[in-house]
């Protein structure tokens, strides 16, 4: 694809500084860009490279100045970089239609305006709406549904009764609706508690590869991933969990049963949550935390257990000094012991 800078600025709603007739053919990082490329500046680190980049044009924030450079000033360069990537490199899923090698049970409802690849299995009572794309190896269980324009990549499994909204993206190997980990007399009888609820994934959610989301325990109750939540690879979400809209969950997070996350929560990688706690809206949790209690809205926390962010940073800084602190403490103990002995001697002589 080739677009002039004027055309790009019109698409993004940006303002041009420099030549508007420059032709753009590719999008590249600021270090690799050359003639015919457009790049972007999203932070102060890349701002330092503005003078040296060989890109024909640069997406930049308002008030950015660079003599001799062609700029497109936009409010969010990184977001508009994403828009251009989608424009220049559109993802093609193949022609609409249902492969003769897909297996669709009697009683399933599949729109003819879908892309259904070979070896897809769609169970009775399931519904797949128009625009959906199901890659090879996808399994849709009984009475489950997949909304319009959703994409399920290879080997995704949707268990029975689960609801997938519109424009949902689920990456390879993810499992939605597996049994919650419920057992009576754990470590002794390990008696299974049937898991008879379901999972609801709202519109515009993205779920990473090999992530697992368990179904709710009680009938007609749900594990609920709300609108526009983004979940990374290798995340475990247990039964009855609720994740509020616009939240972001990074890789290797584990959320135990019946925990509720509010709206716009950001969870760093390898964080673990105990069950039955509530996390408020707009909370940010640092990577590697272990969350064992409720967190009020608007807090920034980190650690094991989590502490307010500034306190967490002070604690982490102290950890680096522990060998030095230990040495100092041992020296002080020796000095105190010596003083005690001297005091005893003086007392006995007196």
Order of alpha helices (4+ residues) and beta strands (2+ residues): beta-alpha-beta-beta-beta-beta-alpha-beta-beta-alpha-beta-beta-beta-beta-beta-beta-beta-beta-beta-beta-beta-beta-beta-beta-beta-beta-beta-beta-beta-beta-beta-beta-beta-beta-beta-beta-beta-beta-beta-beta-beta-beta-beta-alpha-alpha
